Amino acid sequence: MAEAQIPAKNDSQNIDSHKSDSRKNEKVGPVVSTKMQKTIVVQTSRRVPHPLYKRIVTKHKKFYAHDENGTARVGDIVRIVECRPLSKLKRWRLEEVVRRSALAGAPAPSELDVKI
């Protein structure tokens, strides 16, 4: 009997399976709050024309995202992706920190021994 050979999965098939995750909605914006445990608040902005006056206005919206390891800090630019509901407000999770904030590592003035 001839055995049917099953082709081995190559890298292109693995990449295609990863693309199924890329269909989820993504947003990029700065972290505005990290005061909760394992939760960050990301503010995104978009520019849309005003419905009546057609002037371009900037609209902002805040999203609560799950940060399992607590890696994001206030001021960081992060990418968040959709996920299943994790709580009443959290429907996003932290994908990656795109850019670190310069303010996050800055010492407080009291630590610098400078009289103000």
Legacy VTK file of the C-alpha trace (Angstrom):
# vtk DataFile Version 3.0
C-alpha trace
ASCII
DATASET POLYDATA
POINTS 116 float
0.000 0.000 0.000
1.190 3.434 -0.858
1.248 5.830 2.010
0.066 9.339 1.377
2.709 11.822 2.343
1.565 14.748 4.393
3.460 17.886 3.441
5.313 19.455 6.322
4.209 22.871 7.404
6.596 25.470 6.130
7.125 28.999 7.360
4.659 30.531 4.903
1.795 28.535 6.432
2.818 29.630 9.930
2.876 33.238 8.799
-0.634 32.867 7.365
-1.919 31.572 10.690
-0.380 34.634 12.362
-2.240 36.890 9.928
-5.557 35.757 11.410
-4.637 37.771 14.519
-3.815 40.805 12.383
-7.475 41.148 11.431
-8.201 42.399 14.933
-8.581 46.121 15.378
-5.423 47.947 16.513
-4.968 51.377 17.999
-1.829 53.378 18.779
-1.632 56.173 21.321
-0.002 57.488 24.469
-0.599 55.994 27.910
-2.369 58.579 30.090
-2.807 56.539 33.284
-1.283 53.488 34.981
-2.870 53.891 38.409
-4.741 50.573 38.277
-3.213 47.135 38.659
-2.584 45.422 35.294
-4.604 48.120 33.501
-3.504 51.103 31.435
-5.544 53.892 29.887
-4.603 54.753 26.298
-5.900 57.887 24.605
-6.270 57.809 20.836
-7.094 60.750 18.632
-8.536 60.948 15.141
-9.150 63.856 12.794
-12.610 63.986 11.238
-14.585 66.682 9.431
-17.346 68.376 11.413
-20.705 67.089 10.120
-22.161 70.553 9.511
-19.232 72.944 9.084
-16.778 70.513 7.413
-13.881 71.860 9.446
-11.357 69.224 10.542
-11.636 68.613 14.284
-9.674 66.260 16.521
-11.675 63.753 18.534
-10.208 61.845 21.476
-11.257 58.586 23.073
-9.817 56.658 26.011
-9.456 52.884 25.986
-8.784 50.644 28.973
-6.231 47.976 28.110
-4.848 44.947 29.956
-1.120 45.161 30.768
-0.232 41.794 32.287
3.404 42.563 33.166
3.018 46.260 33.959
5.579 47.266 31.327
3.873 50.438 30.077
4.409 53.755 31.833
2.702 57.128 31.548
3.739 58.895 28.344
4.766 55.744 26.434
3.373 55.298 22.936
1.778 51.821 22.823
-0.112 49.568 20.414
-3.253 47.861 21.735
-5.360 45.161 20.043
-8.909 43.956 20.518
-9.595 40.947 22.710
-12.487 39.346 24.529
-14.078 41.366 27.345
-11.869 41.172 30.416
-13.973 43.381 32.683
-16.724 45.963 32.479
-14.520 48.423 30.580
-11.495 46.426 29.335
-11.773 45.031 25.808
-8.176 45.660 24.706
-4.780 44.238 25.574
-1.300 45.699 25.285
0.473 44.404 22.181
3.760 46.318 22.398
5.398 49.481 23.618
6.222 51.386 20.426
8.252 54.185 22.035
9.338 54.805 25.611
8.661 58.157 27.225
11.529 60.384 28.262
9.473 61.506 31.269
9.153 58.011 32.701
12.807 57.720 33.693
13.283 61.339 34.782
14.046 61.792 38.481
11.878 64.040 40.615
13.303 67.476 41.539
13.548 66.413 45.196
15.912 63.609 44.172
18.280 66.018 42.437
19.063 68.008 45.638
18.226 71.237 43.861
16.540 74.017 45.804
13.585 75.431 43.956
LINES 1 117
116 0 1 2 3 4 5 6 7 8 9 10 11 12 13 14 15 16 17 18 19 20 21 22 23 24 25 26 27 28 29 30 31 32 33 34 35 36 37 38 39 40 41 42 43 44 45 46 47 48 49 50 51 52 53 54 55 56 57 58 59 60 61 62 63 64 65 66 67 68 69 70 71 72 73 74 75 76 77 78 79 80 81 82 83 84 85 86 87 88 89 90 91 92 93 94 95 96 97 98 99 100 101 102 103 104 105 106 107 108 109 110 111 112 113 114 115
